[in-house]
Amino acid sequence: MSHLSPASPARTAVKPSLTKTLFVTCVGNALEWFDIAVYAFFAAYIARAYFPTTDPTVSLLLAFGSFGVSFLIRPLGAVVLGAFADRAGRKASLLASIGLMTLGSLIIVVTPSYATIGMAAPLLILLARLIQGFSAGGEFGSSTAFLVEHFPERKAYIASWQFATQGASTLLASAFGLGLSQWLSESQIQDWGWRLPFAFGLLIGPVGLYIRRNIDEAESFVKSDKTASPLKTLFGTQKSLLCMAVGLMVVSTAVNYMLNYVPTYATKTLHFSGQIAFTATLLAGVILTVATPIMGLWAERVGRLPLMWGSLILLLVTIYPGFWLMTHYTTAFSLIALVCWMALLKSVYFSAVPSMMADLFPVSTRASGMAIGYNIAVTVFGGFAPFICTLLITATGTSLAPSYYLMIVALLSLWALVKSQQNSR
């Protein structure tokens, strides 16, 4: 295997504080997930603004289709930005990803509706989502590698913050949805209100760019051998590790996008008000934000495997009864209880996944392996989850269809967990 010299602009510096490292790394992750959650939460308004048809269901499917199509480019972003991080450094990749994410947000904020500029409007929205999808493709691998390489002795806890920031982003997006539904009329939200959260997201980008320019690479990365072609190594000799990484992620990302889908599912299928739907996702965001790092601390004490096994088994045996109870006793309480239960199980499982994935790969291919594995799972099992669930409900005629999907992906993650245990022996 050919080697390159250690990445040059990395400075040898005193090890940074854990809090500073977390903030520097997670600010971009927060922006990525905030924009994703906002797009999903306001899909019905975006559908009417950019994808108008005579059938509201078709408009919604088109909006979710653009949501899902943007995920198709995420593996490409993972390949390009992941390999870039393994060759040039985690810092360079993190700067590129947050810059692209900000550009995508700007396009969404300023693009006029279909009524104003016609077909150019949905095409610009699709372009924005593709840029953001490419950017998001490299964020997880680079940022998680950066975290665990700076603090390998605290990897379970510090890597769990990757998903805690996702919870915080969901919480913030839900707060926007709840606030707008209370303070603005339906027509005001449709005309201009739904753009406000995207405009807020623009504020995060410049701050993140400034902060990330002043970070150092971890000593373990600076001193490691750099392979000339991390992708060749990954797809040549580490294919089984990549499959395990995908499998570990599938249930986690499916639950995440099911939570993003809740406002549309609750209002369109179960006929709840927008306030009830956004209240449920707001509470889910609180649970994800608070419980995930707590579970990361617990994983340091009891180990990651008990938490992962326990949460997967509980999801398998409770998700169908939970959906059944909610559809047969359709109350605000039943909806909120199910959403909060899914968020709690996700927090327990999610807390251990990033560090588990990082351990699968050596330093020379870690960012590429994590980025590609993560984004294959997100693209196939997450990005299209709202679209698949909408189709399943239409095809089966039952509101229980999302539970079938979650049980299938839970079984896939159980298989990956077994294989990863065997690999570590």
Secondary structure, 3 states (H helix, E strand, C coil): CCEECCCCCCCCCCCCCHHHHHHHHHHHHHHHHHHHHHHHHCHHHHHHHHCCCCCHHHHHHHHHHHHHHHHHCHHHHHHHHHHHHHHHCHHHHHHHHHHHHHHHHHHHHHCCCHHHHCCHHHHHHHHHHHHHHHHHHHHHHHHHHHHHHHCHHHHHHHHHHHHHHHHHHHHHHHHHHHHHHHHCCHHHHHHHHCHHHHHHHHHHHHHHHHHHCCCCCCHHHHHCCEECCHHHHHHHHCHHHHHHHHHHHHHHHHHHHHHHHHHHHHHHHCCCCHHHHHHHHHHHHHHHHHHHHHHHHHHHHHCHHHHHHHHHHHHHHHHHHHHHHHHHCCCHHHHHHHHHHHHHHHHHHHHHHHHHHHHHCCHHHHHHHHHHHHHHHHHHHHHCHHHHHHHHHHHHCCCCHHHHHHHHHHHHHHHHHHHHHHHHC
